[in-house]
Amino acid sequence: MPRNLCTLTWRGAPYSFARMRDVAAQGGTAEWAVARGVEFIGTMPCAADITTGEFEVRCTRWLSELLG
């Protein structure tokens, strides 16, 4: 999993995923703040022990579920 920040493109737009530092990882889950440009669009929970590739798949699924 990326350490603190990840940016990926979904449907032609860049999205930033920033790990929220103040949230304690309970049960191995981390919270990520998600933004499109400067617009905050939500938080995404994610298991803390996944690989970077699995994290990117999780991000894409989350965006798809939220924005369809």
PyMOL commands that set and color helices and strands:
alter all, ss='L'
color gray80, all
select helices_A, chain A and resi 52-67
alter helices_A, ss='H'
color red, helices_A
select strands_A, chain A and resi 5-10+13-19+29-36+39-47
alter strands_A, ss='S'
color yellow, strands_A
deselect
rebuild
show_as cartoon
